[in-house]
């Protein structure tokens, strides 16, 4: 009886030829597993399932994981204000642990000995797949046929022709694209020269800000426990809020990012991202955080946010440190509730109003008019004590 393997299947050239390669060179019976995390067009997942069977998979399993992705993975990112290097909201890094979770579940259901992915040896995704599998199912073997094979496009097409694999050789896309509900990532092609401006054809989710509407559009988000629960007063699930904002904010050119980032494997990589909904939601979350979170906790959240983002980017979603930080952010977000109004205009999103029943802003303390409740007499002693170390230092070292 042959060994069984569950392959993370995208429907593209690489994972299509990998099915036959794993059968021939590794002796596996291959079960394909594909997931919709917000990237698939209507009917596309069923076409991918059939393509996997046509390419030699013994079975093909598809999942609509959009709601799960939003509620369990994106939501955690929102609570943590997770942005790698302070900029990138972890688009691809969020989907990988979800994909591995389902790969492991399918492997258990089918009695499989291994799982596999189509990552190369140069990127971050190989780490995210391998390490997530180590955390969830350390007994399973993880195969990486593309990494092992050193596959090129021409070699893949030749292999497909030789073995009768029904792949459609389309015009080569110069870019490597990954997308999901939370955004879109692009690399390769002209982007490999960091001096070259991103070509216009690289973008798919956002209008160029120059071509965006000349009139600002306002949007209002309502939060509970740090997560959006309503858009413009209409209660909606998180998936629907994100999908709606991707369209509305994308039309205003919001959420474009061109950056050089530090990959885990030790190289710098130029990446172009689009994340219209993420840009709006995270701006709103940060604004409500400023209004409702106590000062020292807010400082701690900002420090922990950078650590959380780096852990997720580096593939440690299921690691103990990241899970402990999740518990911290869950508790820290309990006060983040209320409404934020934002203006979207030609590539920018700016908060214009915020309110909350848990607001720590008190007008009586903040105002300078006659209703001022702040006790100014306390300030003199406070300032003297606060500045005392500086004064002592100056008296001791002032003549040097």
DAHU-V609794 format. One record per residue. RES is the residue in one small letter. OMEGA is omega as a letter, one per 20 degrees, with the letter a starting at -180 (999 if undefined). NEAR is the number of other ideal C-beta (glycine too) atoms within 12 Angstrom. D_FIRST is the distance of its C-alpha to the first C-alpha in whole Angstrom. Layout:
res:RES omega:OMEGA near:NEAR d_first:D_FIRST
res:RES omega:OMEGA near:NEAR d_first:D_FIRST
This chain:
res:x omega:a near:8 d_first:0
res:x omega:r near:18 d_first:4
res:x omega:r near:25 d_first:7
res:x omega:r near:33 d_first:9
res:x omega:r near:41 d_first:13
res:x omega:a near:48 d_first:16
res:x omega:r near:51 d_first:19
res:x omega:a near:54 d_first:22
res:x omega:a near:46 d_first:23
res:x omega:a near:40 d_first:27
res:x omega:r near:37 d_first:27
res:x omega:a near:32 d_first:29
res:x omega:a near:33 d_first:28
res:x omega:a near:37 d_first:26
res:x omega:r near:40 d_first:24
res:x omega:r near:41 d_first:23
res:x omega:r near:43 d_first:23
res:x omega:r near:45 d_first:21
res:x omega:a near:48 d_first:18
res:x omega:a near:33 d_first:17
res:x omega:r near:36 d_first:18
res:x omega:r near:42 d_first:15
res:x omega:a near:29 d_first:13
res:x omega:a near:20 d_first:15
res:x omega:a near:20 d_first:16
res:x omega:r near:26 d_first:13
res:x omega:a near:17 d_first:10
res:x omega:q near:34 d_first:10
res:x omega:a near:25 d_first:9
res:x omega:r near:45 d_first:13
res:x omega:a near:41 d_first:15
res:x omega:r near:48 d_first:19
res:x omega:a near:44 d_first:21
res:x omega:a near:40 d_first:25
res:x omega:r near:40 d_first:28
res:x omega:r near:35 d_first:32
res:x omega:r near:40 d_first:34
res:x omega:a near:38 d_first:37
res:x omega:a near:34 d_first:36
res:x omega:r near:26 d_first:35
res:x omega:a near:13 d_first:37
res:x omega:r near:9 d_first:38
res:x omega:a near:12 d_first:35
res:x omega:a near:20 d_first:33
res:x omega:r near:30 d_first:30
res:x omega:r near:19 d_first:29
res:x omega:r near:20 d_first:29
res:x omega:r near:32 d_first:27
res:x omega:a near:29 d_first:24
res:x omega:r near:21 d_first:25
res:x omega:r near:30 d_first:25
res:x omega:r near:38 d_first:21
res:x omega:r near:26 d_first:20
res:x omega:a near:23 d_first:22
res:x omega:r near:38 d_first:21
res:x omega:r near:32 d_first:17
res:x omega:r near:38 d_first:16
res:x omega:r near:24 d_first:14
res:x omega:r near:25 d_first:16
res:x omega:a near:34 d_first:19
res:x omega:r near:31 d_first:21
res:x omega:a near:32 d_first:25
res:x omega:r near:29 d_first:27
res:x omega:a near:24 d_first:31
res:x omega:a near:35 d_first:32
res:x omega:a near:29 d_first:36
res:x omega:r near:24 d_first:37
res:x omega:r near:29 d_first:35
res:x omega:a near:37 d_first:36
res:x omega:a near:38 d_first:39
res:x omega:a near:25 d_first:40
res:x omega:a near:25 d_first:38
res:x omega:r near:44 d_first:38
res:x omega:a near:46 d_first:41
res:x omega:r near:35 d_first:43
res:x omega:r near:39 d_first:42
res:x omega:r near:48 d_first:43
res:x omega:a near:45 d_first:46
res:x omega:a near:40 d_first:47
res:x omega:a near:43 d_first:47
res:x omega:a near:40 d_first:49
res:x omega:r near:44 d_first:46
res:x omega:r near:37 d_first:47
res:x omega:a near:36 d_first:45
res:x omega:r near:23 d_first:48
res:x omega:a near:20 d_first:50
res:x omega:a near:27 d_first:50
res:x omega:a near:40 d_first:46
res:x omega:r near:47 d_first:45
res:x omega:a near:45 d_first:41
res:x omega:a near:49 d_first:40
res:x omega:a near:42 d_first:36
res:x omega:a near:47 d_first:36
res:x omega:a near:47 d_first:36
res:x omega:a near:43 d_first:33
res:x omega:r near:42 d_first:31
res:x omega:r near:45 d_first:30
res:x omega:r near:41 d_first:30
res:x omega:r near:44 d_first:27
res:x omega:r near:40 d_first:25
res:x omega:a near:34 d_first:26
res:x omega:r near:36 d_first:24
res:x omega:a near:41 d_first:21
res:x omega:r near:31 d_first:21
res:x omega:r near:26 d_first:21
res:x omega:r near:36 d_first:19
res:x omega:r near:35 d_first:16
res:x omega:a near:20 d_first:17
res:x omega:a near:16 d_first:17
res:x omega:a near:29 d_first:13
res:x omega:a near:17 d_first:12
res:x omega:a near:36 d_first:12
res:x omega:a near:27 d_first:12
res:x omega:r near:35 d_first:15
res:x omega:a near:44 d_first:17
res:x omega:r near:48 d_first:19
res:x omega:a near:41 d_first:23
res:x omega:a near:40 d_first:25
res:x omega:r near:40 d_first:28
res:x omega:r near:26 d_first:30
res:x omega:a near:22 d_first:31
res:x omega:a near:21 d_first:34
res:x omega:r near:34 d_first:35
res:x omega:a near:37 d_first:35
res:x omega:r near:39 d_first:32
res:x omega:r near:32 d_first:29
res:x omega:a near:36 d_first:31
res:x omega:r near:41 d_first:31
res:x omega:a near:43 d_first:27
res:x omega:a near:37 d_first:26
res:x omega:r near:32 d_first:29
res:x omega:r near:40 d_first:28
res:x omega:r near:39 d_first:24
res:x omega:a near:24 d_first:26
res:x omega:a near:26 d_first:28
res:x omega:a near:28 d_first:26
res:x omega:a near:28 d_first:22
res:x omega:r near:14 d_first:23
res:x omega:a near:15 d_first:20
res:x omega:r near:31 d_first:18
res:x omega:r near:23 d_first:17
res:x omega:r near:36 d_first:20
res:x omega:r near:40 d_first:19
res:x omega:a near:36 d_first:22
res:x omega:a near:39 d_first:22
res:x omega:r near:36 d_first:25
res:x omega:a near:25 d_first:27
res:x omega:a near:21 d_first:25
res:x omega:a near:27 d_first:25
res:x omega:a near:15 d_first:29
res:x omega:r near:28 d_first:29
res:x omega:a near:16 d_first:32
res:x omega:a near:23 d_first:33
res:x omega:r near:14 d_first:33
res:x omega:r near:18 d_first:30
res:x omega:r near:32 d_first:28
res:x omega:r near:22 d_first:30
res:x omega:r near:17 d_first:30
res:x omega:r near:29 d_first:26
res:x omega:a near:30 d_first:26
res:x omega:a near:17 d_first:28
res:x omega:a near:15 d_first:26
res:x omega:r near:22 d_first:23
res:x omega:r near:13 d_first:24
res:x omega:a near:31 d_first:24
res:x omega:r near:20 d_first:26
res:x omega:r near:30 d_first:28
res:x omega:a near:16 d_first:32
res:x omega:r near:18 d_first:34
res:x omega:r near:10 d_first:37
res:x omega:a near:7 d_first:40
res:x omega:r near:16 d_first:39
res:x omega:a near:17 d_first:40
res:x omega:a near:17 d_first:42
res:x omega:r near:25 d_first:41
res:x omega:a near:31 d_first:38
res:x omega:r near:29 d_first:38
res:x omega:a near:36 d_first:36
res:x omega:r near:29 d_first:38
res:x omega:a near:43 d_first:37
res:x omega:a near:45 d_first:40
res:x omega:r near:48 d_first:42
res:x omega:a near:49 d_first:42
res:x omega:a near:38 d_first:41
res:x omega:r near:41 d_first:41
res:x omega:r near:36 d_first:42
res:x omega:r near:36 d_first:42
res:x omega:a near:25 d_first:42
res:x omega:a near:20 d_first:44
res:x omega:a near:21 d_first:48
res:x omega:a near:29 d_first:47
res:x omega:r near:21 d_first:46
res:x omega:a near:14 d_first:50
res:x omega:r near:18 d_first:51
res:x omega:a near:11 d_first:55
res:x omega:r near:14 d_first:54
res:x omega:r near:16 d_first:54
res:x omega:r near:28 d_first:51
res:x omega:a near:18 d_first:51
res:x omega:a near:15 d_first:52
res:x omega:r near:16 d_first:49
res:x omega:a near:32 d_first:47
res:x omega:r near:33 d_first:48
res:x omega:a near:25 d_first:46
res:x omega:a near:41 d_first:47
res:x omega:r near:40 d_first:50
res:x omega:r near:26 d_first:54
res:x omega:a near:24 d_first:56
res:x omega:r near:24 d_first:58
res:x omega:a near:14 d_first:61
res:x omega:a near:16 d_first:60
res:x omega:a near:27 d_first:59
res:x omega:a near:22 d_first:62
res:x omega:r near:11 d_first:65
res:x omega:r near:12 d_first:66
res:x omega:r near:21 d_first:64
res:x omega:r near:29 d_first:62
res:x omega:r near:24 d_first:62
res:x omega:a near:40 d_first:59
res:x omega:r near:31 d_first:59
res:x omega:r near:48 d_first:56
res:x omega:a near:32 d_first:56
res:x omega:r near:39 d_first:54
res:x omega:a near:27 d_first:53
res:x omega:r near:26 d_first:51
res:x omega:a near:40 d_first:51
res:x omega:r near:36 d_first:49
res:x omega:r near:46 d_first:50
res:x omega:r near:27 d_first:51
res:x omega:r near:25 d_first:53
res:x omega:a near:35 d_first:54
res:x omega:r near:21 d_first:58
res:x omega:a near:13 d_first:58
res:x omega:r near:16 d_first:55
res:x omega:a near:15 d_first:53
res:x omega:r near:21 d_first:49
res:x omega:a near:23 d_first:46
res:x omega:r near:40 d_first:45
res:x omega:a near:32 d_first:42
res:x omega:r near:24 d_first:45
res:x omega:a near:39 d_first:48
res:x omega:a near:47 d_first:46
res:x omega:r near:29 d_first:45
res:x omega:a near:27 d_first:49
res:x omega:r near:44 d_first:50
res:x omega:r near:38 d_first:48
res:x omega:a near:24 d_first:50
res:x omega:a near:34 d_first:53
res:x omega:r near:47 d_first:53
res:x omega:r near:37 d_first:51
res:x omega:r near:29 d_first:54
res:x omega:r near:39 d_first:57
res:x omega:a near:28 d_first:55
res:x omega:r near:42 d_first:54
res:x omega:r near:44 d_first:51
res:x omega:r near:39 d_first:51
res:x omega:r near:34 d_first:50
res:x omega:a near:26 d_first:50
res:x omega:r near:25 d_first:49
res:x omega:a near:21 d_first:48
res:x omega:r near:33 d_first:46
res:x omega:r near:20 d_first:44
res:x omega:r near:29 d_first:41
res:x omega:a near:26 d_first:39
res:x omega:r near:22 d_first:38
res:x omega:r near:12 d_first:41
res:x omega:r near:17 d_first:43
res:x omega:a near:16 d_first:45
res:x omega:r near:29 d_first:44
res:x omega:a near:30 d_first:46
res:x omega:r near:41 d_first:45
res:x omega:a near:41 d_first:46
res:x omega:r near:42 d_first:45
res:x omega:r near:38 d_first:46
res:x omega:a near:44 d_first:46
res:x omega:a near:44 d_first:49
res:x omega:a near:48 d_first:48
res:x omega:a near:46 d_first:48
res:x omega:a near:41 d_first:51
res:x omega:a near:45 d_first:53
res:x omega:a near:49 d_first:51
res:x omega:r near:45 d_first:51
res:x omega:r near:37 d_first:55
res:x omega:r near:45 d_first:56
res:x omega:a near:45 d_first:54
res:x omega:a near:36 d_first:55
res:x omega:r near:33 d_first:59
res:x omega:r near:44 d_first:58
res:x omega:r near:41 d_first:57
res:x omega:a near:28 d_first:60
res:x omega:a near:30 d_first:62
res:x omega:a near:34 d_first:61
res:x omega:r near:34 d_first:59
res:x omega:a near:19 d_first:61
res:x omega:a near:13 d_first:62
res:x omega:r near:11 d_first:61
res:x omega:r near:23 d_first:57
res:x omega:r near:24 d_first:58
res:x omega:r near:15 d_first:58
res:x omega:r near:21 d_first:55
res:x omega:r near:34 d_first:53
res:x omega:r near:25 d_first:54
res:x omega:a near:20 d_first:53
res:x omega:a near:29 d_first:49
res:x omega:a near:36 d_first:48
res:x omega:r near:22 d_first:48
res:x omega:r near:28 d_first:46
res:x omega:a near:41 d_first:44
res:x omega:a near:35 d_first:43
res:x omega:r near:31 d_first:43
res:x omega:a near:34 d_first:40
res:x omega:r near:45 d_first:38
res:x omega:a near:41 d_first:39
res:x omega:r near:31 d_first:37
res:x omega:a near:35 d_first:34
res:x omega:a near:31 d_first:35
res:x omega:a near:42 d_first:35
res:x omega:r near:29 d_first:33
res:x omega:a near:25 d_first:35
res:x omega:a near:13 d_first:38
res:x omega:r near:20 d_first:41
res:x omega:r near:34 d_first:40
res:x omega:r near:20 d_first:39
res:x omega:r near:17 d_first:42
res:x omega:r near:33 d_first:44
res:x omega:r near:31 d_first:43
res:x omega:r near:18 d_first:45
res:x omega:a near:25 d_first:48
res:x omega:r near:38 d_first:48
res:x omega:r near:23 d_first:47
res:x omega:a near:20 d_first:50
res:x omega:a near:32 d_first:52
res:x omega:a near:35 d_first:52
res:x omega:a near:21 d_first:53
res:x omega:a near:27 d_first:56
res:x omega:r near:44 d_first:55
res:x omega:a near:29 d_first:56
res:x omega:a near:34 d_first:59
res:x omega:r near:33 d_first:59
res:x omega:r near:39 d_first:60
res:x omega:a near:28 d_first:61
res:x omega:r near:38 d_first:60
res:x omega:r near:25 d_first:62
res:x omega:a near:39 d_first:59
res:x omega:r near:24 d_first:61
res:x omega:r near:25 d_first:60
res:x omega:a near:28 d_first:58
res:x omega:r near:24 d_first:59
res:x omega:a near:41 d_first:58
res:x omega:r near:25 d_first:61
res:x omega:r near:29 d_first:62
res:x omega:r near:22 d_first:65
res:x omega:r near:20 d_first:65
res:x omega:r near:31 d_first:63
res:x omega:a near:22 d_first:64
res:x omega:r near:26 d_first:62
res:x omega:r near:17 d_first:64
res:x omega:r near:24 d_first:62
res:x omega:r near:25 d_first:64
res:x omega:r near:23 d_first:66
res:x omega:r near:20 d_first:68
res:x omega:a near:13 d_first:72
res:x omega:a near:14 d_first:74
res:x omega:r near:14 d_first:77
res:x omega:a near:16 d_first:76
res:x omega:a near:15 d_first:75
res:x omega:r near:13 d_first:78
res:x omega:a near:12 d_first:81
res:x omega:a near:10 d_first:83
res:x omega:a near:7 d_first:86
res:x omega:a near:12 d_first:83
res:x omega:a near:14 d_first:82
res:x omega:a near:14 d_first:81
res:x omega:a near:17 d_first:80
res:x omega:a near:12 d_first:82
res:x omega:a near:13 d_first:83
res:x omega:r near:9 d_first:85
res:x omega:a near:13 d_first:82
res:x omega:a near:13 d_first:81
res:x omega:r near:12 d_first:84
res:x omega:r near:13 d_first:82
res:x omega:a near:14 d_first:79
res:x omega:r near:14 d_first:79
res:x omega:r near:14 d_first:81
res:x omega:r near:14 d_first:79
res:x omega:a near:13 d_first:76
res:x omega:a near:16 d_first:78
res:x omega:r near:14 d_first:79
res:x omega:r near:12 d_first:77
res:x omega:r near:15 d_first:78
res:x omega:r near:15 d_first:81
res:x omega:r near:13 d_first:81
res:x omega:a near:12 d_first:79
res:x omega:r near:13 d_first:82
res:x omega:a near:13 d_first:85
res:x omega:a near:11 d_first:83
res:x omega:a near:10 d_first:82
res:x omega:a near:10 d_first:84
res:x omega:a near:6 d_first:87
res:x omega:999 near:7 d_first:84
